[in-house]
Amino acid sequence: MVSLLVAVVVMAIVFDYINGFHDAANAIATVVSTGVLPIRTAVLLAAVLNFAGAVTGTAVAKTVAQGFADPAQVTQTVVLAALLGASAWNLVTWWFGIPSSSTHALIGGLAGAVVAHARLGAFNWTALGEKVLLPLVVSPALGFAFAFFLIIGLLWALLRVRPAAVQRNSRRLQLVSASLMAFSHGSNDAQKSMGIITLALLAFGAAGHHLPGWMPEWVMPAGDTVPVWVIIVCAAAIALGTAAGGKRIIKTMGTRIIRITPLQGFAAETAGALTILGASRLGIPVSTTHCINAAIMGAGAAKRLSAVRWGVAANIVVAWVITLPMAGAVSWAAMKALELLG
């Protein structure tokens, strides 16, 4: 059983790494598309700040670890199947340049694996509604509204300022907002893998298994706390994944939805980051992808509705909707396959 636990931890780290390069665009798409930073510099900046954000709290990790399924009802195989399904869906959407949600892929994968193992009643559907489906609607709406009204306020405030000065200063401000966005991304997204590893560890203990003598006691969680080693490893994995890039999705978010100015980029990143940081504080695993995409749309729509390529936006929304069930279906199939092999 220890070997299976190790396999689950390794797969969770792989998922975290994939999450990093899949969602690198969340933090840097606007700052790259406006030409404020070259992509290599932006990616490295995002990687460092993703790590910094990831070690600032564990509220989201605790929600993932204990909010959706009772650890006593979860096996190592269930967690492994959830990670396989979520990772597979992330890779598919990354390949096609679709900015889908790693958060919803993971939660959908967990739901599919739990249902395949222990039927519908074993998963906490109320928590899914309150912690995932409601934020699925509310967080993008907040990001859109914040960006929409922020850019309107900025345009009014800067009405008499020379365009050259606005351009120069907004590029500087965008460095700050891009950094804040990368920090907020780490504060929410890295914690999901922390939560899934903690869930695996709790399930290991709930099943009555004991660590071998060569493994130190601090490996296991103390109560509902996330082990320090899990925090550090997951923070490093998402930072390394971010450093690997994500150019396909950067192109979709930075240019295909709308071509934005540095001032709009500042408004979008600030709005998206504040929405995500608020969710992290409340322990809600929101989609950073949804928040920043909606904020980009809000910043563009404030200038004129026709500036947003609503056809592209509609395709992205479809990806948002199908991620939960598709990742769940893949994880359900993975769980059945692992049970047959086991």
N, C-alpha and C positions, 0 to 999 in steps of 0.2 A: 504493500500500500504506500510505503514511503516513496518508491520509485514513481508511482502514479502521481503523488503529490508534487514531486519534483517536476514531472512532465507538465502538470497544470501550471506551476509557477513559471516555467520557461515559456509556455504558450502565452501566458498573460503578459509577460515581458515583450514577446514578439508582437502581440496585439497592440501594446503601448507604443512600440516602435512604429508599427504601421500607422497607428493613430497620429503619431507625430508628423510623418511625411504626408499622410493623407490630408491632415488639417493644417499644415504649414501655411497654406493660403489664407486661412482665417486671420492670421496675425499680420501678414505682410502683403497681401494682394493689392491693397490700395496704395501703399507706400512705394511698391514697385511699379504699378501701372501709371502713377503720376510722375515717375522719374526722380523721386526724392532720393531713393537709394538704389544702387545696383542690386540685383537679386542675390548675389553671393553674400554681400554685406548684410542685407536685410534678413536672410536666412540665419546667419550666425547670431545676429542680434536677437532674433526670435528664439533661437535655441537656448541662449543664456537666460533670457527672461522667462521662458517656459519652465526651466528648472527652478528659477527663483519663485515663481508663482506656485509651483507644485508642492513646495515644502512649507507653505504658509498655513495649512489647515487640513483637517480630515473629515469635515462634516459630510461632504458628498460621498466619501469612501464608506462612511458608516451607513449611509442610506443604501448604497449598493450592496454592502455586506449583509445587512439584516433587514432591509425594508421590503424586499420583494419576495423572499422565500425563507422559510425556516431552515437554518443550517442543518437541523436534524433530518430534514426531508431531502437534503442535497448530498449527492456523492461527488467524489472527485471526477468521475466520468461525466456527470451532468455539467460541471464547470468546464471541463475540457471541451465537451460538445458545444457549449455556449460560445466559447472562445473561437472554436473552429468556424462556426457559422458566422459570427460577427466579423472575423478576419477575412473570410472568403468574400462577404458582401462588400467590405471596405476595399478590397483589392479590385473587385469588379467595377465599382463606381470610380475608383481612382483611375483605372485603365481608360475609362470612357470620359474622364474629366468632369464627372458629376459631383458637385459639392454636397454629398449626402452627410448624414449625421452618424459619427462613430458612437455617440451616446446611445442613440436609438438602435443602432446595430447591436450593441452589447446587451441592452435591456431586452430587445426582441429575441436575441439569441438565448438569453437566460430563460425567458418565458417558454420558448420552444423546447429547450432541453428539459426543463422541469416538467412540462406537460407530457413529453414523451416518456419520462421516467415514472412519474407519480400521478398522472392525470390532471385535469383542469383545476381541481380544488387545492392543489399543492402550491399554486402560485397566488400571490397577493394582488388580485386584480384591482382592488380599491386603491392600493398604493400606486399601481400603474396609472390609474386615472388621475390621481392627485399629484403625483410626483413627475409624471412623464407627459400624459396626454394633455392635461390642462396647461402646463408650461409650453407644450408644443405650439399652442395657440397664443398664449399670453406673451411669452418672451420675444418672439419675432415682432408682435404688435408693438410692444414697448420699444424695441430697438428701432423700428420704423418711425414711431411717433417721436422719440427722443431726437433722432437724426433730422427728421422733417422740421421740427420747431427750432432745433439748434441752428441749422443752416439758415433758416429765415431770420432768426435773431442776429446772427453774424452778418448777414447781408445788409440788414438795416443799420447795424452798428457801424459797418464799414462803408456806408454809402458814399461818404465824402472823402474817403481815403484813396489815394492814387492806386490804380490797378497794379502797378509794378511793386508798390510797397505791400499790398495785400498778398500778391503772389509770393514775394520773398519771405514774408513773415509766416504765411500759412504753411510753407514748406518746412520751416523750422518747427512750427507747432505740430506738424504731422509726425515728426520724429518722436515727439513726446507721446502722441496718441497711439502710434504704432507700438511703442514700447509698452504702454498700458494695456493694449489689446493682447500682446504676447504674454504679458504677466497674467492677465485674467484667464487666458486660454489654459495656461498651466494650472491655475488655481482650481479649475473645474475638470478639465479632461483627464489630466494625469491621475486624479483621484478615483476615476472609475476602475482603472486597473488595480489601484491600491485596494479598492473595495472587493474586487473579484478574487484577489489573492487572499485577502483576509477571510472572505467567505469560504474559500477552499480550506484554509487553516482551521476555521471554526467547525466546518463539516468533518474534517479529519478527527478533531477532538470529540465532537458529538457522537461519532461512530464508535468511540471507545478505543481508538488507536493511540499508541504511545510512540514518542520519538525514540529512535535508536540512541544508544549511549554516546555515539560520536557527534550527535547533533545538539547544540546548546539549547537551553530552555528558552532563551530570549527569542528564538525563532517563532514561537507561538504567541498569539495575542494575549494580553492580560485584560480580562473582562471584555469590554467593547472597544478597547483602544487598538489603533492600527500600529503594528510593530515599526520601530524606527527604520529597520533595514528595508522594509517594504516601501516606505516613503522615499528613501534615498534611491533605491533601485528603479522605482517607477518614474521618479523625477528625471533620472539620468536617461532612461529609455526613451521617454517622450522628447527630451532635449536632443538626443542623437538622431531620432527619427525626423525631427524638425530640421536638423542640420542637413539631412539627406535631400530636403527640398520638397517639391510638389508642384512642378511647373505646369502640369496639365490643368490642375484646378485653379492655379493662380490666373491663368489665361481666361478661364470662364468667369471668375469672380471680378477680375480687375478690368476686363475690357468688353466681354460679351454682354454682361447685364447692362452696363452703362459706362461710358468714358467719363471719368470724374476728374475734377480739378483738385489741387492740393487742399483747398479750403473744404470742399465736399468730403475729401478723404479724412480730414481731421474730424469733421462732424460725425461721419459714419463710424470711425474707429472709437471715438470717445463714447458715442451712444452705445455701441455694441459692448465695449469693455465695461461700462457702468452696469449694464443689464446683467452681464455674466458675473461680475464681482458680487452683485446683490444676491444672485442665485447661489453662488458658492457659499456665501455667509449663511444662507438659510438651509444649506445642505440639499439643494435641488439640482439634480444632474441634467442641466439644460444642454441644448445643442449649440455650441459656439458657432457652428456653421450657419444655423438658422438665424442667430442673432446678428451676425455681421452681414449676411446677405440681405436681411430685411433692412438693416441700417443703411446699406449702400443704396437700396431702392428708395428709402425715405429721403436720403440726401439728394438723390437725383430728381425725385418727384417734386421736391420743394421748389426746384427751379422751373421745371415744366414736366407735365406727365408724359409727354411724348419722348422725353429724354431716356426713359427706361425702356429697354427692349422687353416688353411684357411677354412676348412669346417665349424667350429664353427663361424669364422669371417663372412662367407657368410650368415649364419643363422641370425646373428645380423644385417647385412645390410638389409636383408629382413624385419626384424622388424622395422628398421628405415623407410623404404619405405612405409610400410602399416600403420604406426601409424597415420599419418594425415588423410587418408580417413576412417580408421576404427573408430577413435575417432569422426570424423565428422558424420559418419553414426549413431553411438550410440547417439550422441547429437541431431541429426535430429529426431530420433525416440523418444527421451526423450521430445523434444519440442512438437511434435505432441501429445504425451500422456498427457503432462501438459495442452495443449490447450483443449483437450477433457475433462479433469477433471475440468478445470477452467470454 
